[in-house]
């Protein structure tokens, strides 16, 4: 992993996070592509098709592979019916569904995200972003966790945001939860990237809350619009929160125990850092997001140790017929990092075929939905193509 240790930036981060030792990249953004050892690629191996009927939308905003009672399931949020759907990934297990109430003693509003805490309990995030819920597998609320008791310096509460990838992370070993809570205010101005990034809950009879991980302050003046919050997060091991920012070449690595913040070079081979934008404007944010190269999802495969990051190539905001495009029309590339967070490969996907918002890892492979809106998507099946990492040598 290529790193430049800059004393000034190191000092800034130490002051920012209150840590004795920190490492990071330069405070100066670099638009140049980074070199890497091209050692690993991906092979298309198989397809998984999951019948879902007409009740579930094939474009779920939240899916997650999980393990329940020693079986693997693909969990899916069905906002239309307020169900959690669990689809068995093996023939010796049965799929099941959990209905949640929106109002009343067991009301959780509209489900947005979930984590499996144990074989009998779930952690639920919902449209009522001021609370988290611990429930059983029958939809009964066992505990409500108020998430606004701690306020920011500007006296505004921190609430969960769910338009990012994996905004809810549960660490079974430490019985802690991290929710994405970058801010709850107007994003159409610079200066909002240096705020607290996660709310950390230490669960129990009396949950404890604290704000953790401040993003580097030197980026803050360069950030405009809500699209800068289209980030992705994951837990690697028991002590590392990995954060992918939309326009930053590197990944952030936050050590939960030491609070140290380091970076890993994980950019596309054809460009470096995308910031600063040429003509940032809060009034043309969607157009800038579509036309700019960017990054979004990350996923870690515990079986292989590989971490995958999705990069996207900017394209014209309107096609030849004058129709607007959106971020799903950008050509995706998968960046491959090994277990030491060193970039070892890239794999380009065809445009408008893979719906990269829906993915999971299973049996050493990365599965990505091919139900792209422009790829004649199925209306009653989840269809995923498996990609297996292989050495190029």
N, C-alpha and C positions, 0 to 999 in steps of 0.2 A: 504494500500500500504506500503510494507516494505521498509524503507529507512535507510541508515546509513549516518550520517552527519559527514563528515571528514573536520576538519578545514583547512588543507592544500589545499585539492582539492577545497573547497569552496573559498578559497582565490584566487586560480588559475583561477577559472571560473569568479570570480568578476573582476579580472584584464583583463581577456580575453574579456569579454563582456561589461565592464564598468558599471556594475550594482551594487547597494548598497547591495542588498540581493539576495542570490542564494542558492539553495539547490540541492544536487546531491548525487549519490551513491559514494562508495569508489573509489579511483583512482586505487586500486588493483582489477584486474579481478578475478572473482570467478568461477571456473569450476563446482562447486557443484550445483545440482538442488535446486530450491527454493520451499519451501512448500507453499501450497495455499489451500483455502477452496473450495472444489469441490461441488458447489451448483447448477450449471446450465449445461444443455446439449442441444443438438439440435435434433429435430425430422424432418425426411423427410416428407413433407406434399403434395407437388404438383409439377407439371412440367409446364413450359412455353415454347411453341414452336413458333418461329417467322420465317415464310417463307421469304427467302431473294433472291431466284432465283439464277442464275448463275453469276450475276455481282459482288456480294460481297463475299469476302473470309470469311469463318467461323472462321478463326484465326486472327481476327483483333487485331492490337497491341494497340488499344485505344478505350475503350468504357466507357460511363458514363451515368448514369440515370440523367435526368434533367426534369425540369417543365417549360412548355411553354404554355402561355395563359390558365393556370389553368388545364392543362392536363399533365400527366406523359408520358415521352418518354424515350426510350433507344437510346442514340446517339452513332454512330459508325463511326470511320474513315475508309474510303475505299481508301487506298493508290493507289490501282490499277487504279482507274478511277478518283481519286482526288475529290471524293464526300464526303459530310457528309450525312449519312443516319440516319433518325429519325424514329424509329419504335414505334407506339402508343402502350401503355400498357393497354388501355381500349377500349371497343367497340365503344364508342361515340366520338372517335378522329380518325383522319386519319394520316397514315404514310406519310412522305414526304422526299424529297432528295434535296440537294443543290450542284450544280456543281461549282467548283472553277477553275479559270484559273491559269496556271502556269507562264505565261509570260504576258507582256503588262501592261496597266494601273491598271488592277485589278488582276495582277498576284501575287500569294502567294507561288510559288514553290509547293512542295509536302506537303500536310497537315500531321502533326504528332500528334497534340493535339488541343483541343478546350475547351472553356468554354462558357456557355450561360450567357451573361451579362444582358439581358433583353428580353422582348418579341419581340424585333426588332433588336437586335445587338448581335454579336458573337465576342469572342476573339479567334484568331487563332495563333497557333505556327506551324512552318513548317520547312522544310529541310534547308531553308535559316535562320540559327539560329541567325543571327544578327538583326533580326527584329521580332516584334509582329505586328499583324494586327487586327484592329477592322473593322468588315464587317457587312453588313445587311444580311437578309435572302435570298437575291437573288445572293449573291456572290460578291457584289460590295464592294471594299475597301473604307472605310470611313476615316481611319486614319492609318498611319504607325508609329510605335514606334521603334526608333533606340535603340538597347540594348547594344551598345558597347561604348557609350560615356564616361562611367566611366571605368578606367582601373585598373588592379591589381597592386600591388607593383612591380611585375616582368614585368610590361609594356605589359602584354598580356591581351586581352579583355576577359570579361566574356560573354559567349554565352550559350544559353539554351541547355540542354542535354535531349534527349527524349528516352533513353533506360532504363528508370526507370519507376516506377509506379506513375501515376498522377504527372507529372513534372510541370503542369500548374495549378495554384490554383487561383480562383477569389473570393474575398470577396465583396459581393454586398453592405453590410452595410457600409463599409469603402471605397468602390470604389478603392480597391488596388488589385494588382496581385503579386503573388510570382512564380517565375520560378526557377526550379532546375538549378543551375549553379556552380556545385562543382569545375569544372576546365575544361580547354580545352588543355590538354597536356598529355604526356606519363604517363599512370598509372602503367607501369611495373617497379616501384621502390617504396620504402617506403617513407613516409613523405608527403603524399598528402591529409591526412584526416583532417588536422587542418585549412584548408583554408575556405574562405567564402562559405556558403552553398546555399543561396538563393539570387536572385536579387529581390528587392521589388520595384514595380512601383506604385506610387500614380498617378492615371489616371486623365485626364482632358485635357484642351487645351494645357497645357505645362506639360507633364508628368515628375514627379520627380523620380529619381532612387537612390537607396542606397543598399549597401550590408549588409545582416543581417545573423545572426546565424553562429558563428564559432564553428566547432566541437571540442570536447575536445582534447587538444594537446597531452596528454599522449598516445592516441591511434595511433597517426600518425606513429611512427616507426614500428608498427605491421602490417601495411596495404600494400598489394601487389596486383597489377593487377586490371583490369577494373571491375572484378566481385564484388569488394568491393563497387562499385557505384550502384549495383543493389538494390537500396533502394526504399522505399515507403513512401509517405507523404499524409497528409490530413489536412483539416481545421475542427476543432471541435469547434462549436460555432463561435463566431466572434473574439476570441482572442487567440486561441491556435493552433499552428502548431505542429502536431504529426509526428515524424520521426522514421521509422523502419530501422535499420541498419542490414546488412546481418548476422553478426557474433556476435552481442551484445544482451545479454539476455534482457536488459531493453529497453523501448521506451523512446525517448527524447521528452520532452514537452517544447516547446518554446512559451512563452507569448509574443504576438506581441506588446502589449502596454508597459509592464514593461521591456521587453527583458530578463526576468528571465528564466533560463534553469533548469528544474527539470527532474527527471527520474521516470518511473513507471516500477515495476517488471512485466515482461510479457514474461517470457521464458518458454520453454517446460519443462514438469515435469521430463524428463529423463536426461536433461543436463543443465548446466549453461552457462556461457560465453564460447564461442568457441575459442576466441583468448587467447594466441597467437597460431597460427598454428604450427604444429610440424616441418615441413620443408618447409617454404614458398619459392616459386620460381616464378618469373615472366614468366618462360618458360613452366611451367606446371599448369598455373592458372586454366584452364578449368577442368582438372582432379582433382585438389584440391577442386574446388567448388562443383563438383559432389560428391566427396567422403566425404565431410564435412557436418555435420549438419548445417542448415542455416535457415534464416528467409527471407521473402520477402514481400508479400502484406499485407496491412492493409485497413480496411474499417469501417466506422462509420455509424451506423443506427440512424438517428435523431428520428425516431418514437419510438424505444425501449430504446435508450441510450446505447446500447451495442456496443463495439468496438471489431472487430475480427482481429486476426493476424494469418497469415499462417506460420507455421513452417514446415521444410522439413528434412527428415531423410537421411543422407548420404548413398550412396551405391557404390558398386564396379564400377569403370569406364568402364569396359568391361564385357559383359555377358559371359556365358559359351561358346558361339560360337565365341567369340572374337570381337563382335560388340560393338562399343562405345555407351554409354548411355549419355543422357544430363540431365539438371536440371528438365525437365518435367517428368522424370522417378522417381524422388525422392518421397517417400511416404509423403503425406501432413497430417498435423494435424491443426485443427482450435483452436486457443487459444481465450478464451472469457474473456473480461474485462467489468465490469459494468461502469456506468456513472461516478463513482468516480475514474476510472482508477485502480480498484482493480481486480486482476485476480480471476475469479469465476468458471472457467470450461475449459475443453478441449474436443474436439471431433475429433476422428481419421477418415480420409477418406480412402477409398480403393485406392490402388496403380494403376496408369495408367487408371483411369476412368474419373476423373474430371480434366478439363482443367482450373486450378486455376488462370490463367492469365486473365480470363474473368469472371466478377462477378458484381453484383449490389444488392442493398437492395430495397425492395418494400413491402409495406403493412406489415411491421414488420417482414419480413423474409429475409434471405440471400440467393440469387440465384447464383448458380455456374454452369458454362458450363460443360456438360458431353461430349463435342466434343473433347475428348482427342485424339491425333493422333493414339494411340494404342487401342482405344475403338471403332473402326469402325465408325468414325465420319460421320455425315450427310454432304452432299456437298451443300445442298440448304436450310438448316434450322439451326437457332440458337436454341439450346435446353438447357434449364436451369432447374436445380432441386432446389426447395425451401426448406430451412432448417429453422425451427422456434425454437427460444430459449424457453426452458421450465425449470421450477424449478424441481430439483431432489426430493424435499421433498414431 
